[in-house]
């Protein structure tokens, strides 16, 4: 969800007609109320993401959340690169925008010069699925990005849960085109989860990384 990279790509000439890129205002969906941060922690498996995400190219993608010492949330994203047979990903931090509101509106950041990006939990039952929305748009609608993720606790998502989350997305962000934008993430089977990084020390950092 590192929107800065995609913004730079757009300004350098990426085709803004691609799925996920918009020429309108962002949508403002309601987010999960009475958000239970502690129940949300742990490991999630990505089931769907946008086809045009500029920084996710792998498979077997997971997101792990845990508390940091300062009370914010550590984000461990793992993304398996089949062509290299190695894990990519990164470490970031997330925080509640307004803890007093007790709602699932967070910001997330991965590198020093990246602005905080929206991480809106549209809906979650904590034990099965979560639906995440992020968006930004430049003035006059000249360029914007809008992405939706679906993560689950299990490596595979049942047909019943998929039908439920599709309805949630349709109602929450009706301008988002599921059929045009979505891409299924490979999970289960051949995914080498046992070799994935499990701590900050397992990642290879560069000079831009701050977490």
Secondary structure, DSSP 8 states (H G I E B T S, - for coil): --HHHHHHHHHTT--TTSTTEESS--------BS--HHHH-EEEEEEEEETT-SS---EEEEEEEEE-TTSSEEEEEEEEETTTTEEEEEEEEEEES-GGG-BSEEEEE-BTT---EEEEEEEE-SSSEEEEEEEEE-GGGS-EEEEEEEEESSSS--HHHHHHHHHHHHHH-TTS-HHHHEEE---STT--GGGS--SGGGS---TTB--
